[in-house]
Amino acid sequence: MMLNLKTCCVDTLYSSTMLAFLISISALALGNVVVQASSPSWTIYHSWNADQEFSRRGELTWSEEEGALQVTNDDGEESSALSNENIQAMLDYGWYHVKIENPGTNDFVLATVPACNLRRANFKDEFQVTLPRTQEAQITSLAYLPLASPLAPKSCDEMGELESPKPFISKVSLTLDTPGMIMKAVL
């Protein structure tokens, strides 16, 4: 079954757009192919030093064509790739932080992983995002996983320096939150 939500959402209020997005995500979760839904996006930031100064890494967007979320890492002058100096600073600090900001608010989700895991994964990673069933574009949780091969060295000390900045290669998975069981109040 294919839903065409574009006609019902043109020139309507924010709540109609929210409803269209939720219907498309719900239909996606039920296995239906959905096209023509609204396209929310979130900004991804990252930090690799003790000062925790976040810089833009890219965008997480809803792809109407593929019916899925996609990560677009910045290229060119605003590249998200870390230089050798930044990689060494990250390894010295020991942690890598990634933050996704919800649009229109100051709310964000944050995940932190050991820096060596990201280096061992050769900067391949996965964002596991959870959206609620009740609001549009408000990410409620984030799991960030460096995708290290079982064949990768067990320590970053065994890895050599990179010849050039290594771009991030990312994938994303989406789940909808699940309402918890209602418990009877027992006194």
Residue pairs with C-beta under 8 A, 6 or more apart in sequence:
1 27
1 32
1 33
2 32
2 33
2 34
2 35
3 23
3 24
3 27
3 32
3 34
3 35
3 36
4 35
4 36
5 20
5 23
5 24
5 34
5 36
5 37
5 38
6 36
6 37
8 16
8 20
9 16
9 17
9 20
9 38
17 38
17 136
18 135
18 136
20 37
20 38
21 37
21 38
21 40
21 62
21 136
21 137
22 133
22 134
22 136
23 34
23 37
24 34
24 37
24 38
24 67
25 131
25 133
25 174
25 176
26 133
26 176
27 34
28 34
28 67
28 68
28 174
29 176
33 67
34 67
35 64
35 65
35 67
36 64
37 62
37 64
38 62
38 136
39 61
39 62
39 63
39 64
40 61
40 62
40 103
40 136
40 137
41 59
41 60
41 61
41 62
41 103
42 59
42 60
42 61
42 100
42 101
42 102
42 103
42 137
42 139
43 56
43 58
43 59
43 60
43 100
43 101
43 103
44 56
44 57
44 58
44 59
44 60
44 71
44 98
44 99
44 100
44 127
45 54
45 55
45 56
45 57
45 98
45 99
45 100
45 101
46 54
46 55
46 57
46 80
46 96
46 97
46 98
46 99
47 53
47 54
47 55
47 96
47 97
47 99
48 82
48 86
48 87
48 89
48 90
48 93
48 95
48 96
48 97
48 115
49 89
49 90
49 93
50 93
52 97
54 97
54 99
56 74
56 78
56 80
57 73
57 74
57 80
57 98
57 168
58 71
58 72
58 73
58 74
58 80
58 168
58 170
59 71
59 72
60 69
60 70
60 71
60 72
60 100
60 127
60 129
60 172
61 69
61 70
61 72
62 68
62 69
62 70
63 69
63 70
68 172
68 174
69 129
69 172
69 173
69 174
70 172
71 127
71 170
71 171
71 172
73 80
73 81
73 167
73 168
73 170
74 80
75 167
79 165
79 167
80 167
80 168
81 123
81 165
81 166
81 167
81 168
82 90
82 123
82 165
82 166
83 165
84 161
84 162
84 165
87 119
87 162
90 96
90 115
90 118
90 119
91 115
91 116
91 119
91 156
93 115
94 114
94 115
94 116
95 112
95 113
95 114
95 115
96 112
96 113
96 114
96 115
96 118
97 110
97 111
97 112
98 110
98 111
98 112
98 113
98 127
98 142
98 144
99 108
99 109
99 110
99 111
100 108
100 109
100 127
100 129
100 139
100 142
101 107
101 108
102 108
102 109
102 137
102 138
102 139
103 137
104 137
105 138
107 138
109 139
109 140
109 141
109 142
110 142
111 142
111 143
111 144
112 144
113 144
113 145
113 146
115 156
116 155
116 156
117 146
117 148
118 125
118 146
119 156
119 159
120 146
120 148
120 149
120 152
120 153
120 154
120 156
120 159
121 146
121 147
121 148
121 149
121 152
122 149
122 152
122 166
123 166
123 167
123 168
123 169
124 146
124 147
124 168
124 169
124 170
125 144
125 145
125 146
125 147
125 168
125 169
125 170
125 171
126 144
126 145
126 147
126 170
126 171
126 172
126 173
127 142
127 143
127 144
127 170
127 171
127 172
127 173
128 142
128 143
128 144
128 145
128 172
128 173
128 175
129 139
129 141
129 142
129 172
129 173
129 174
129 175
130 139
130 140
130 141
130 142
130 174
130 175
130 176
130 177
131 137
131 138
131 139
131 140
131 174
131 175
131 176
131 177
132 138
132 140
132 176
132 177
133 176
133 177
133 179
140 177
141 177
153 159
